[in-house]
């Protein structure tokens, strides 16, 4: 059976209580362009992602571009994350990603630093 690679409802944090749970009981890893809050609960199942992009990052076009890059990075690398991982990604105001390669590098570096990748 192939692990899920999409970004459907089962892969998203959507409700306020889900975000709050990650912020309150999770840990924070800070990078140059991204802050990553994470929480691991093996009983939760597949990894899930929530996005929080501030207006400080830029106009709507810029914010939506960053969200698309984060979703695509998560979608293609979801199978590399440990089961039960819940992530909230928060791009910082100085985020200077030019494309998917920059986003992928930053996200994977933070996941590696936080110990969220499968052994």
C-alpha positions in Angstrom: 0.0 0.0 0.0 1.4 3.4 -1.0 1.4 6.1 1.7 -0.9 9.0 1.1 0.7 11.8 -0.8 -2.2 14.2 -1.3 -3.2 17.3 0.7 -6.8 16.4 1.4 -8.9 17.0 4.6 -7.1 14.2 6.4 -3.7 16.0 6.0 -4.9 19.4 7.3 -5.2 21.1 10.6 -8.3 23.2 10.2 -10.0 24.0 13.5 -8.9 26.5 16.0 -8.7 23.8 18.8 -6.2 21.8 16.6 -3.9 24.8 16.1 -4.2 25.6 19.8 -3.3 22.1 20.8 -0.1 22.3 18.7 0.8 25.7 20.1 0.2 24.8 23.7 1.5 21.3 24.0 4.0 21.3 21.1 7.5 22.6 20.5 8.9 25.4 18.4 11.8 25.2 16.0 13.0 28.4 14.5 14.7 28.8 11.2 15.9 31.8 9.1 12.7 32.0 7.0 10.2 29.8 8.9 9.0 29.0 12.3 7.7 25.4 12.8 5.5 24.4 15.7 5.3 20.6 16.0 3.6 18.0 18.2 4.0 14.3 17.9 1.3 11.8 19.0 1.7 8.4 17.6 -1.9 7.5 18.1 -3.0 10.4 15.7 -2.1 8.6 12.5 -0.7 10.3 9.4 1.2 13.6 9.6 -0.9 16.8 9.3 -0.1 20.4 8.4 -1.6 23.7 9.4 -0.6 27.1 7.9 -0.5 30.5 9.6 0.8 33.3 7.3 0.8 36.8 8.7 0.1 39.9 6.7 3.6 41.0 7.7 5.0 38.6 5.1 3.6 40.6 2.2 0.5 41.2 0.1 -2.1 38.5 -0.6 -0.3 37.3 -3.7 2.9 36.7 -1.7 1.1 35.0 1.2 -0.8 32.7 -1.1 2.5 31.8 -3.0 4.2 30.9 0.3 1.2 28.7 1.3 1.3 26.9 -2.0 5.0 26.2 -1.6 4.5 24.9 1.9 1.6 22.7 0.9 3.5 21.2 -2.0 6.5 20.5 0.1 4.4 18.8 2.7 2.5 16.8 0.1 5.6 15.5 -1.6 7.5 14.8 1.7 4.7 13.7 3.9 5.8 10.0 3.8 9.2 11.0 5.3 7.6 12.3 8.5 7.0 10.2 11.6 3.4 9.1 12.2 1.3 11.4 14.3 3.2 14.6 13.6 1.2 17.7 13.6 2.9 20.8 12.1 2.0 24.5 12.0 4.2 26.4 9.6 4.6 30.1 10.0 6.8 31.9 7.4 8.7 34.9 8.9 8.4 38.4 7.6 11.8 38.2 5.9 11.0 34.9 4.0 12.8 35.2 0.7 12.0 31.9 -1.0 12.2 32.1 -4.7 10.7 28.7 -5.5 9.9 25.2 -4.3 13.6 24.2 -3.8 14.1 26.9 -1.2 10.9 26.0 0.6 11.7 22.3 0.6 15.3 22.9 1.9 14.1 25.1 4.8 11.2 22.8 5.8 13.3 19.6 5.7 16.1 21.2 7.6 13.7 22.3 10.4 12.1 18.8 10.4 15.5 17.2 10.7 16.6 19.6 13.4 13.4 18.8 15.4 13.7 15.1 14.9 10.4 14.7 13.0 11.7 12.5 10.1 11.4 8.8 10.1 14.5 6.9 11.2 
